[in-house]
Amino acid sequence: MNVSVLQRDTRWEDKPANFARVRAMVEQARLPARSMLLLPEMFATGFSMNVSKICEPDGGATETFLSALASEFQIYLTGGVVKSSADGSKGLNQSVTFGPDGNVMNRYSKIHPFTFGTESKHYVGGNEICTFDVEALTVCPFVCYDLRFPEIFRDATSAGATLFTIIANWPAAREHHWLTLLQARAIENQAYVAGVNRCGTDPNVTYSGRSVIVDPRGNILADAGANEGIATATLDADTQRTYRQDFPALKDMRWSFEARGPS
């Protein structure tokens, strides 16, 4: 299956402009039908804390755009959407995937809001890991800061995940962490990992892109570099499955043990 990551310099809180640019890039890319395409976290607005301005109801502008684009180009399409929490007091930072029929396949709420960047003041964390099937792969979506918490990847692996998608707005100052952690999550879970980041700048931060697709051995299969563009790799479920069989490290995982402090 072809998986692609699309990175660009997001126009700050300007949904129509971002929709138009993403659509033009997808049209130019001519992706094969039934490919999977990932767009960054909050791709329609940038990493904004202005929840009251950018959040949407079900079927809002961003979801309508994603649905139409997936249907028109017959692809699986994942992008970042901001919704209101159940009580309306904060936002939910979500990764939402649409199928080639234009229908929602999966909706995941970011479990770990980025406290250091004040996200937790404006967004509430989700509490559910979810997986869904795309062609022959079992996909588990995460969002940006989630990448720093390997335990949720382990839980997803135990639930059958073979491809992790991470949509992000990851700052250039920590680019080394981004690349290292993506490769680590692939190696330790013997899974494909696709991480999509934005490039350019917003009012607060500079972003270096480096959207990559990593194989289960930790090798980078595709790298979008630092500028706007789309990077693509072909993922093979049989290759991933065979690697887990030939090097069955996951069978040695232990889930229950005692942790002690200094004696």
Secondary structure, DSSP 8 states (H G I E B T S, - for coil): -EEEEEE-B--TT-HHHHHHHHHHHHHHHT--TT-EEE--TTTTT-S---HHHH-B-TT-HHHHHHHHHHHHHT-EEEEEEEEE-TTSSSEEEEEEEE-TTS-EEEEEE-SS--GGGTHHHHB--------EEETTEEEEEEEGGGGG-HHHHHHHHHTT--EEEEE---BGGGHHHHHHHHHHHHHHHT-EEEEE--EEE-SS-EEE---EEE-TTS-EEEE-TTSSEEEEEE--HHHHHHHHHHS-GGGG-----------
